[in-house]
Amino acid sequence: MIFIKTEEEIELMRQSCLLVSRTHAMLASEIREGVTTLFLDKLAEEFIRDNGGIPGFLNYNSYPNTLCVSVNDIVVHGIPSNYQLRNGDIVSIDCGVILNGFNGDSCYTFEVGEVNPEIKALLKVTKECLYKGIEQAVTGKTTGDIGAAVQKHAESHGYSVVRELVGHGIGRRLHEEPEVPNYGKPGKGVKLKERMTIAIEPMINLGLREIFQEKDGWTIRTFDRKPSAHFEHTIVVRNEKAEILSDFSIIEEILNKQK
């Protein structure tokens, strides 16, 4: 069942999404060589709780942590650990928050130190893929239109799109209908309606699209062990232009100060 939100519910979701974005912005000033992914996780849990939220991922389907922290060839669902970030790493941080009874969800892929230009280009195009998808999230379009836009942009740059993992509806539950694949055919899939709330999240690989799951039951890696990037916004379908509820600008304000 697809839940169409009221404007009041959308405002509550906006607050949840902004807390996710503020968490990312806080982490942006902490991501550096030598920091462990578990340290980042502890900071995030503390920050979310201090601001009245509940970590949305913690204990979700028995997931053990607040963040999914996916380094280099880990596509998604990297479990925070004592791994120390290294110069040249990329790290995708996926964060969810429950606030006012509604979920917010967003992911940002960060650079650690000096990153290879080839990998920087992957991050740039993956973020562009996200916004290409968001452009299609208007009333009367379909989930296939979103996926086709993401796929076309990624593949035109020689990258591959992960097929097994998709975006999703979001609201009182973290994962609601519909699924939002990052590939597809224009006009196919679920028709989009005003005030649907969805998370669009391209996962784009530098190499092949094939992935595998580690024995921990969570960590998803690229099969060829080449890097993968992941960016995600929670958005509202609108009649003329989608409304983005999460916010990268406060993250990038911090990152730009560090340059």
C-alpha positions as CSV (number, residue, x, y, z in Angstrom):
1,M,0.0,0.0,0.0
2,I,1.3,3.5,-0.9
3,F,0.7,6.1,1.7
4,I,0.0,9.7,0.4
5,K,1.1,12.1,3.1
6,T,-0.8,15.2,4.3
7,E,1.1,18.5,4.3
8,E,1.3,18.3,8.1
9,E,2.9,14.9,7.9
10,I,5.3,16.2,5.3
11,E,6.4,18.9,7.6
12,L,7.1,16.3,10.4
13,M,9.1,14.3,7.9
14,R,11.1,17.4,6.9
15,Q,12.2,17.8,10.5
16,S,13.3,14.2,10.6
17,C,15.2,14.5,7.4
18,L,16.9,17.7,8.5
19,L,18.1,16.0,11.6
20,V,19.7,13.3,9.4
21,S,21.4,16.1,7.3
22,R,22.6,17.8,10.5
23,T,24.1,14.5,11.6
24,H,25.9,14.2,8.3
25,A,27.2,17.8,8.6
26,M,28.5,17.0,12.1
27,L,30.2,13.9,10.9
28,A,31.7,15.9,7.9
29,S,34.0,17.7,10.4
30,E,35.1,14.4,11.9
31,I,35.9,12.3,8.9
32,R,39.7,12.1,8.5
33,E,42.6,9.7,8.2
34,G,42.9,7.5,11.4
35,V,39.3,7.8,12.6
36,T,37.4,4.6,13.1
37,T,34.0,4.0,11.5
38,L,32.8,2.9,14.9
39,F,33.8,6.2,16.4
40,L,31.7,8.0,13.8
41,D,28.8,5.7,14.6
42,K,29.0,6.6,18.3
43,L,29.1,10.3,17.5
44,A,26.0,10.0,15.3
45,E,23.9,8.1,17.9
46,E,24.8,10.6,20.6
47,F,24.0,13.6,18.3
48,I,20.6,12.1,17.1
49,R,19.5,11.4,20.7
50,D,20.7,14.7,22.0
51,N,18.4,16.3,19.4
52,G,15.3,14.4,20.3
53,G,15.5,11.7,17.7
54,I,15.8,7.9,17.6
55,P,18.4,6.2,15.4
56,G,16.3,4.7,12.6
57,F,18.6,1.9,11.6
58,L,19.6,0.7,15.1
59,N,17.9,-2.7,15.6
60,Y,16.0,-2.4,12.4
61,N,15.8,-6.0,11.3
62,S,18.4,-6.6,13.9
63,Y,21.0,-4.2,12.4
64,P,23.5,-3.5,15.2
65,N,24.4,0.1,14.6
66,T,23.1,3.7,14.0
67,L,24.9,4.2,10.7
68,C,25.7,2.1,7.7
69,V,29.4,3.1,6.9
70,S,30.5,1.7,3.6
71,V,34.2,2.1,2.6
72,N,35.5,1.9,-0.9
73,D,34.2,-1.4,-2.5
74,I,31.4,-1.7,0.1
75,V,28.2,-0.7,-1.7
76,V,25.9,-0.5,1.3
77,H,25.2,-1.8,4.8
78,G,28.8,-1.6,6.0
79,I,28.8,-2.3,9.8
80,P,30.8,0.2,11.8
81,S,34.0,-1.3,13.2
82,N,37.6,-0.5,14.3
83,Y,38.6,0.0,10.7
84,Q,40.6,3.3,10.6
85,L,39.9,5.5,7.6
86,R,42.9,5.9,5.3
87,N,44.0,8.6,3.0
88,G,42.3,8.1,-0.4
89,D,39.3,6.2,0.9
90,I,35.8,7.0,0.1
91,V,33.1,6.4,2.7
92,S,29.4,6.3,2.1
93,I,27.5,7.1,5.3
94,D,23.8,6.2,5.3
95,C,21.8,7.5,8.2
96,G,18.2,7.2,9.3
97,V,16.3,9.1,12.0
98,I,12.9,8.7,13.6
99,L,11.5,12.0,14.8
100,N,7.8,12.9,15.5
101,G,6.9,9.3,14.5
102,F,8.3,9.7,11.0
103,N,11.5,8.5,9.3
104,G,14.2,10.5,7.5
105,D,16.8,8.8,5.4
106,S,19.8,10.2,3.5
107,C,23.2,9.0,2.3
108,Y,26.4,11.0,1.4
109,T,29.7,9.6,0.1
110,F,32.7,11.5,1.7
111,E,36.3,11.7,0.6
112,V,39.1,11.0,3.0
113,G,42.2,13.1,2.3
114,E,43.5,13.0,-1.3
115,V,41.2,10.8,-3.4
116,N,42.2,9.4,-6.9
117,P,40.7,11.7,-9.7
118,E,39.1,8.6,-11.3
119,I,37.1,8.0,-8.0
120,K,36.3,11.6,-7.6
121,A,34.7,11.5,-11.0
122,L,32.6,8.5,-9.8
123,L,31.3,10.5,-6.9
124,K,30.5,13.5,-9.0
125,V,28.5,11.5,-11.5
126,T,26.7,9.5,-8.8
127,K,25.5,12.7,-7.2
128,E,24.4,13.9,-10.6
129,C,22.5,10.7,-11.1
130,L,20.6,11.4,-7.9
131,Y,19.4,14.8,-9.1
132,K,18.6,13.4,-12.6
133,G,16.3,10.9,-10.8
134,I,14.8,13.6,-8.6
135,E,13.9,15.7,-11.7
136,Q,11.6,12.8,-12.8
137,A,9.8,12.6,-9.4
138,V,6.8,14.6,-10.4
139,T,3.1,13.8,-10.6
140,G,2.2,11.7,-13.6
141,K,5.7,10.3,-14.1
142,T,6.6,6.8,-13.0
143,T,9.3,5.0,-11.0
144,G,10.6,3.7,-14.3
145,D,11.2,7.3,-15.4
146,I,13.3,7.9,-12.3
147,G,15.3,4.7,-12.8
148,A,15.8,5.3,-16.5
149,A,17.2,8.8,-15.9
150,V,19.7,7.5,-13.3
151,Q,20.7,4.6,-15.5
152,K,21.2,6.7,-18.6
153,H,23.4,9.2,-16.8
154,A,25.5,6.5,-15.1
155,E,26.0,4.3,-18.1
156,S,26.8,7.3,-20.4
157,H,29.9,7.8,-18.2
158,G,30.9,4.2,-18.3
159,Y,29.7,3.2,-14.8
160,S,27.3,0.5,-13.8
161,V,24.1,0.5,-11.8
162,V,23.5,-1.8,-8.9
163,R,20.2,-3.7,-9.6
164,E,19.5,-5.7,-6.5
165,L,19.2,-2.7,-4.1
166,V,16.6,0.1,-4.7
167,G,15.1,3.2,-3.3
168,H,11.8,3.1,-1.5
169,G,8.8,4.8,-0.2
170,I,9.3,6.2,3.3
171,G,7.1,7.6,6.1
172,R,6.0,6.2,9.4
173,R,8.0,3.1,8.3
174,L,11.5,3.3,7.0
175,H,10.7,1.1,4.0
176,E,7.2,1.6,2.4
177,E,5.9,1.0,-1.1
178,P,6.8,1.6,-3.9
179,E,10.3,0.3,-4.6
180,V,12.3,2.8,-6.7
181,P,14.9,1.1,-8.8
182,N,17.9,3.0,-10.3
183,Y,17.4,1.4,-13.7
184,G,14.3,0.9,-15.9
185,K,12.2,2.0,-18.8
186,P,10.4,5.4,-19.1
187,G,6.7,5.1,-18.4
188,K,7.0,1.7,-16.7
189,G,6.6,1.0,-13.0
190,V,4.4,2.7,-10.4
191,K,2.7,6.0,-11.3
192,L,3.7,8.9,-9.1
193,K,1.2,10.9,-7.2
194,E,1.3,14.3,-5.4
195,R,2.5,14.0,-1.8
196,M,4.1,10.6,-2.2
197,T,7.3,10.5,-0.2
198,I,10.2,8.4,-1.5
199,A,13.9,7.9,-1.0
200,I,15.9,8.0,-4.2
201,E,19.3,6.5,-3.8
202,P,21.6,5.7,-6.7
203,M,24.3,3.1,-6.0
204,I,26.8,3.4,-8.8
205,N,29.9,1.2,-9.4
206,L,33.2,2.1,-11.0
207,G,33.4,-1.4,-12.5
208,L,30.9,-4.2,-13.0
209,R,27.4,-4.0,-11.5
210,E,27.6,-7.5,-9.8
211,I,27.7,-7.5,-6.0
212,F,27.9,-10.1,-3.2
213,Q,27.0,-10.3,0.5
214,E,29.5,-10.9,3.2
215,K,29.0,-13.7,5.8
216,D,27.9,-11.1,8.4
217,G,24.6,-11.0,6.5
218,W,24.7,-7.2,5.9
219,T,27.9,-6.0,4.1
220,I,27.4,-5.7,0.3
221,R,30.5,-5.4,-1.8
222,T,31.2,-5.1,-5.5
223,F,32.2,-8.4,-7.0
224,D,35.2,-7.0,-8.8
225,R,36.2,-5.1,-5.6
226,K,36.2,-1.7,-7.4
227,P,34.8,1.4,-5.6
228,S,31.1,2.2,-5.3
229,A,29.4,5.5,-4.5
230,H,26.0,6.2,-3.0
231,F,24.0,9.4,-2.6
232,E,20.4,9.6,-1.3
233,H,17.7,12.2,-0.6
234,T,14.2,11.8,0.8
235,I,11.8,13.7,-1.5
236,V,8.2,14.6,-1.9
237,V,6.5,14.1,-5.3
238,R,5.0,17.4,-6.4
239,N,3.0,18.5,-9.5
240,E,5.8,20.5,-11.2
241,K,9.0,19.9,-9.3
242,A,10.0,17.4,-6.6
243,E,10.6,18.8,-3.1
244,I,13.8,17.6,-1.4
245,L,13.4,17.1,2.4
246,S,17.0,16.3,3.2
247,D,19.7,18.8,2.7
248,F,23.3,18.4,1.3
249,S,24.1,22.2,1.5
250,I,24.8,22.1,5.2
251,I,27.1,19.1,4.7
252,E,29.0,20.8,1.8
253,E,29.3,24.0,3.7
254,I,31.4,22.1,6.3
255,L,33.4,20.3,3.6
256,N,34.1,23.5,1.7
257,K,35.5,25.1,4.8
258,Q,38.0,22.2,5.1
259,K,39.5,22.8,1.7
